[in-house]
């Protein structure tokens, strides 16, 4: 996960490397990063694709519709056409694939969830902060005999929502062992787990 300090450092390195420290457009873009950074980093489900795979896939797709010489108006029109075309193909593909891979996918995801449930046994959960139904936990996952990885997990009992720093749910669509450990610690009802899928 890219943390704020790391992002700032990488951004500054980029500006220095290309001599763009005084570039107004990039400065404004950086000031509005709260709008665009989550979209490109970690707040969306990307079906196990990593950032380089996403950008390569997107470049390949958009290159069919947009050239370097496209004007801004052409870009906007082609972008709209591009998205419409992609949406249509996805609808057609979804209709064809719905029943074909359902059986295999379901069993594969079941095995992944089983692995996370087993991994819960290697987790030590500690409440670090709690107020008004919102709790923050520190979960230590033992990866070797004396080596632990630390994860922050937030749990909102009012909204029935849980989120882990590892972002396994956002990237793979399943709850991680850290989240399961917190839900077990909280003795959360089954509907709390299901609320994450809505």
C-alpha positions in Angstrom: 0.0 0.0 0.0 1.3 3.4 -0.9 1.4 5.6 2.1 1.1 9.4 2.2 4.8 10.0 2.9 5.9 7.7 0.1 3.5 9.4 -2.3 4.8 12.8 -1.5 8.4 11.7 -1.8 7.7 10.0 -5.2 5.8 13.1 -6.4 8.7 15.4 -5.4 11.2 13.1 -7.0 9.2 13.2 -10.2 9.0 17.0 -10.2 12.7 17.4 -9.6 13.7 14.7 -12.1 11.8 16.4 -15.0 12.3 20.0 -13.9 8.6 20.6 -13.2 8.8 22.1 -9.7 7.2 25.4 -10.9 4.6 23.9 -13.2 1.3 25.4 -12.3 -0.8 22.6 -13.8 1.0 19.9 -11.9 0.9 22.0 -8.7 -2.9 22.3 -9.1 -3.1 18.6 -9.8 -1.2 17.8 -6.7 -3.5 20.1 -4.6 -6.5 18.1 -5.9 -4.9 14.7 -5.3 -7.6 13.8 -2.8 -9.9 13.5 -5.8 -7.8 11.4 -8.2 -5.3 9.4 -6.1 -7.8 7.0 -4.6 -9.1 6.1 -8.1 -5.7 5.1 -9.3 -4.4 3.4 -6.1 -6.5 1.4 -3.7 -10.2 2.3 -3.4 -11.6 0.2 -6.2 -11.9 -3.5 -6.9 -9.5 -4.3 -9.8 -10.0 -8.1 -10.2 -6.5 -8.9 -9.0 -4.8 -6.6 -11.5 -1.7 -4.6 -10.3 -1.3 -1.0 -11.3 1.1 -1.7 -14.1 -1.3 -4.3 -15.6 -4.1 -1.8 -15.3 -2.2 1.0 -17.1 -1.0 -1.3 -19.9 -4.5 -2.6 -20.4 -6.0 0.9 -20.4 -3.3 2.2 -22.8 -3.9 -0.6 -25.2 -7.6 0.0 -25.1 -7.5 3.8 -25.5 -4.9 3.7 -28.2 -7.6 2.2 -30.5 -9.7 5.4 -30.2 -7.3 8.3 -29.3 -4.1 9.5 -31.0 -1.4 11.9 -29.9 -2.8 14.5 -32.3 -6.3 14.4 -30.9 -7.7 17.8 -29.9 -9.3 18.1 -26.5 -12.8 18.1 -28.1 -11.9 15.0 -30.1 -10.5 13.4 -27.0 -13.7 13.9 -25.0 -15.9 12.6 -27.9 -13.6 9.6 -28.5 -13.4 8.9 -24.7 -17.2 8.8 -24.6 -17.3 6.5 -27.6 -14.6 4.4 -26.1 -16.4 3.9 -22.8 -19.7 3.1 -24.6 -17.9 0.5 -26.8 -16.3 -1.1 -23.8 -19.5 -1.1 -21.8 -21.3 -2.9 -24.7 -18.6 -5.5 -25.0 -18.6 -6.1 -21.2 -22.4 -6.6 -21.3 -22.1 -9.1 -24.1 -19.2 -10.9 -22.4 -21.0 -11.0 -19.1 -24.0 -12.5 -20.6 -21.9 -15.2 -22.3 -19.7 -15.9 -19.3 -22.3 -15.8 -16.5 -23.0 -19.6 -16.4 -19.8 -20.8 -18.0 -17.3 -19.9 -15.2 -19.7 -19.6 -12.3 -18.9 -23.1 -11.0 -15.1 -22.9 -11.2 -15.0 -19.3 -9.9 -17.2 -20.2 -6.9 -15.0 -23.1 -5.9 -11.7 -21.1 -6.3 -13.0 -18.3 -4.2 -14.2 -20.8 -1.6 -10.7 -22.1 -1.3 -9.3 -18.6 -1.0 -11.7 -17.8 1.8 -10.8 -21.1 3.5 -7.1 -20.1 3.4 -8.0 -16.7 5.0 -10.1 -18.4 7.7 -7.1 -20.7 8.5 -4.8 -17.6 8.5 -7.0 -16.1 11.2 -5.3 -18.5 13.7 -2.0 -16.7 13.1 -3.5 -13.3 14.0 -3.3 -11.4 17.3 -5.9 -8.7 17.5 -5.7 -5.6 19.8 -8.1 -2.7 20.1 -6.2 0.5 19.8 -8.9 3.1 19.7 -12.7 3.2 19.9 -15.4 5.9 19.9 -19.0 6.1 19.0 -19.1 2.6 17.4 -16.0 3.2 15.3 -13.0 1.1 16.4 -9.5 0.8 15.2 -7.6 -2.4 15.7 -4.0 -3.5 15.3 -3.7 -7.0 13.9 -0.4 -8.8 14.1 -0.1 -11.7 11.6 2.6 -14.2 12.4 4.4 -15.0 9.1 7.4 -16.9 10.6 8.2 -18.1 14.1 9.2 -14.7 15.4 8.2 -12.4 12.5 4.9 -10.5 12.5 3.3 -8.2 10.0 1.2 -5.4 11.4 -2.1 -4.3 9.9 -4.6 -1.6 10.8 -8.3 -2.6 10.6 -11.2 -0.2 11.1 -14.6 -1.5 12.2 -17.8 0.6 12.1 -20.4 -1.2 14.1 -23.1 1.3 13.3 -22.6 1.1 9.5 -21.7 -2.6 9.7 -18.5 -2.0 7.7 -14.9 -3.2 8.2 -11.8 -2.3 6.2 -8.2 -3.6 6.4 -5.1 -1.8 5.5 -4.0 -4.8 3.3 -6.9 -4.1 0.9 -7.4 -7.8 0.1 -11.2 -7.3 -0.2 -10.7 -4.3 -2.6 -8.2 -6.2 -4.8 -9.5 -9.8 -4.6 -13.1 -9.6 -3.4 -12.6 -11.7 -0.2 -12.3 -10.8 3.4 -8.7 -11.1 4.7 -7.7 -13.0 7.9 -7.1 -9.7 9.6 -10.7 -8.5 9.0 -12.0 -12.0 10.0 -10.0 -11.8 13.2 -11.5 -8.4 14.1 -15.0 -9.6 13.3 -14.4 -12.6 15.5 -13.1 -10.3 18.2 -16.2 -8.1 17.9 -18.4 -11.2 17.8 -20.0 -9.5 14.8 -23.1 -11.0 13.2 -23.1 -12.6 9.8 -24.8 -9.6 8.3 -21.7 -7.5 9.1 -19.6 -9.7 6.8 -22.2 -9.6 4.1 -22.5 -5.8 4.3 -19.0 -5.5 2.8 -20.3 -7.1 -0.4 -23.1 -4.6 -1.0 
